[in-house]
Amino acid sequence: MEREINKDSFLDEFRKVRDIGNRKAKDRSPGFVYIHTATVKSLAEKGEFKVGDIDFSRFTAEDLAEYMEYYENTLAPKVSLANKLFSTLRSANTVFAPSKSCY
Amino acid sequence: MTELLNCDVPELLSRLGDIKELYDITDATTVRFFSDFTSCMDDFECFCFEMMGDMEEFDYSEELYYEEETAEGIEDEREAYGEMYVYTPKDLQMYIDRLRLLLSQKRIKRRDYISRINELERLAVNYVVHTRTNYYGGVWCEMDAGTKKQKSRIKVYTDYNGYCSFFEIICGVLAFFSHCRKRLAELERDYPEVQQKLAEAA
């Protein structure tokens, strides 16, 4: 799990649009790629984004729906996995920290 | 990386979808209103609740109480069951004023006047009351064309016992304002002399 969530490669999962099955990243519409760049990639690289920075004329509602499905199926599981790892680490720290021994 | 992990991205994308929908139907008003909204904003609904009273068109709000008469009269200690927000957009007032002037000059028929007012009433409900079903979702909206003494306005009712999204309410209210602006622009284009008559009357 630790190797799977190496920080640099983990963030790369959110910086780039991935090939999914038969659907290649290069085949995605410009609107889809724009949404990814403006939202999730900004979150990964800068930690936030503003609605005012998004150009709503550069994507369609269909692009957004497609991207939401992509996030749900591809990126959300990775977020969930990372959160489980950090939760495990936090719990381990509570048990093994000398000042907080449970024994 | 913590911002990425802590952010509810699906919820964020869903809100962007709502803003996009209104951007396509109306204009960029909603985008401008939320332009400073950042992805890491905590308690976004609380922020939207505060914005309900900060909008330029906001007039006043008041709590809603059930009227219960007892043998001694109406009870003093009651709990509010909801709240009403009143908005008086200038474009709505100007549009209705122009319609009334056109009606008085017989430039438009009474049927046309009533049809245009009904359209605004219907759109106010459609935009603000998100649900299209008969299920009561804790939000209602009415448009009041007003009189000589009372400004034209819309009233948004929220029920504390129901669930409502203040974000969706604000989006709906902003969409209605955009629609009023558009209708006013069309009227001024179709009847340019009305502007002059109103200026003379003022």
Interface residues (C-beta under 8 A of the other chain):
Chain A: K7 F10 L11 F14 I35 T39 V40 S42 L43 A44 G47 E48 F49 K50 V51 G52 I54 F56 S57 F59 A61 L64 A65 Y67 M68 Y71 E72 L75 A76 V79 A82 N83 F86
Chain B: M1 E3 L4 L5 C7 V9 P10 L12 L13 S14 L16 G17 I19 K20 E21 Y23 D24 A28 V31 R32 F34 S35 D36 F37 T38 S39 C40
